[in-house]
Amino acid sequence: MSKEKKSALREKKGVSVSEITNQSSIKTIKEKRRAEINTSALVTSILNKDITALSRAITLVESKNPTHLKKANKIIKACLPHANKSIRIGITGVPGVGKSTFIETFGKHITSKGKRIAVLAIDPSSSLTKGSILGDKTRMEDLVKDANVFIRPSASGDSLGGVARKTREAIILCEAAGFDVIIIETVGVGQSETTVHSMVDFFLLLKLAGAGDELQGIKRGIIEMADVIAINKADGDNLKRAKVAKVEFNRALHLYPEKLSGWQPKVTICSAINNEGINSIWELILDYVTTTSKNNYFQEKRHEQNKFWLIQTIEEQLKFEFFNHSKIKKELANQLLLIETNKKTPFAAADYLLGLT
Amino acid sequence: MSKEKKSALREKKGVSVSEITNQSSIKTIKEKRRAEINTSALVTSILNKDITALSRAITLVESKNPTHLKKANKIIKACLPHANKSIRIGITGVPGVGKSTFIETFGKHITSKGKRIAVLAIDPSSSLTKGSILGDKTRMEDLVKDANVFIRPSASGDSLGGVARKTREAIILCEAAGFDVIIIETVGVGQSETTVHSMVDFFLLLKLAGAGDELQGIKRGIIEMADVIAINKADGDNLKRAKVAKVEFNRALHLYPEKLSGWQPKVTICSAINNEGINSIWELILDYVTTTSKNNYFQEKRHEQNKFWLIQTIEEQLKFEFFNHSKIKKELANQLLLIETNKKTPFAAADYLLGLT
């Protein structure tokens, strides 16, 4: 549209105004500016240890809105150079082991040492139940009030991979906000421990004495991941049994091949509710960090984890795209039928399906 | 070209002959006919239990020549409706456990029952050493001479996935050639057991008493896969120790979760060299087949294995194509560097790389 025409149009009533005074354009421009300001202001606030800004940024990370995600990516990129300075601790244990009480006591202990601590959670059941491990914050009443503590209920997502990504990004934001210790909590019931293990520096397994799951096959993988096993509720009548369990676990741990970290996993007992044995767990973690920093494992592990998540994300996406391709969705069942009726080998069927995309 | 023109050309010397008398065309046509005749003749011979034909077909399967592979695929397709009728047995054990002697004694026992037996091998080291488990056939002197026995050294390949494919296709050919029992042998040293486990009906683990590896973490996964653990060399001074080991393994096996097959894994002792305990292993295998055929697990497992190989082959290929894409090969290292220097998250790098193809 030429200048002349625009001017002419403007003088006639009922005709849309020129672009320069078009209200919707103005709105868009303003919003864009605001978004830019917001993003960089948010980053500045996060770096200034503003917990409200941190919370808002994590909400953006967890959003499904593409505009929010774009903002989130900008914020993460800006925060990344300021991240990576915390100790990331994974804590797991079956329901009833006393995770909340442990984290409360442990958290208070760490803040008493002048450290700032963030608690995140991965809840494998949250996508089903819409609940979340830390949702019931009343379980950590004292900790919540502490200005040096940030508690965030679990990220939800459609897949564990999605939850993992959001949690990893939340870790970066918490680190940029100056938290010294990041705790990732999960329930010891399945796949989520492996996910947590692949994003933390140190893995703490909480156990109960005599709960009957010591050597169950299903728990073996988790025991193998542990850097420290802490037998909780080692108080009153339980104390003796806890000490027996400690000996048993120690024996079991020695059957595993030596860890790449050069760290021999330790077994310890504690009573979170009585604040007993908590300090020695914290000391063990500091020992672990010292040992693995010296032999360079600490940094190498983070590099490996980054590489793992790069490859993992790519592979997940490749599979997702392939199996959600309209042609594949249509043909997969047919090919399976041909295989089941011995008309095709799985390899020939794979070749055929791969040829379709 | 019209008929007239062709005739005219034919009369002039030094001008190329018409298509119908073109020697290279004739050669192509003849070769095509010969290939077709060969393929279908080979299939007929295989179905007539001709071991030479079977051998030639497996050679085609193992070839890297595309023309051979095309032929191989035709043969497999024609054989497939005649396959699937054998018992597929995986046998593994560390070097020195006496696998060759065991297979020799076991094989003779089975043929004495009127069964025909094929022995294939998966050798994880063969691609490196160019050796193969069954390459040294003199180790099975008697068995080799038996007309009811077919022994084939391990397939070689660039990847375990490639070896697996060739082995799975060799199984189909052996079954079409009327073998009742297919043994897949592998060395108990790593990944190859999982591969074998995913292509057999029954998994036999050979062990030695007091070899010190009973409860080593590294062996746990293999123990978990076993349907029967046979402690070999249970003779002379070893007999007592073998009996103790049997009790220990039985205890260990009961700690594992119940198998989907409804089959409780058994521990037994044997002396292959003295032909002791061999029949009871064969009886256990027949028991297993009866039990799992009744509860339908036998057939379900084969379906699941087929599905596994379909998905596995597709995923392998998707990854292979992506990471061998020229753009990705060029850019992957850069992205890893950006991640290591905290300029990008692994997720952002993954998004970027996925956008390149």
Interface residues (C-beta under 8 A of the other chain):
Chain A: N73 I76 K77 L80 P81 A83 N84 R165 R168 E169 I172 L215 Q216 G217 I218 R220 E224 L255 Y256 P257 H303 N306 K307 F308 W309 L310 T313 I314 E315 Q317 L318 K319 F322 Q335 L336 I339 E340 N342 K343 K344 T345 P346 F347 A348 A349 A350 D351 L353 L354
Chain B: N73 I76 K77 L80 P81 A83 N84 R165 R168 E169 I172 L215 Q216 G217 I218 R220 E224 L255 Y256 P257 H303 N306 K307 F308 W309 L310 T313 I314 E315 Q317 L318 K319 F322 Q335 L336 I339 E340 N342 K343 K344 T345 P346 F347 A348 A349 A350 D351 L353 L354
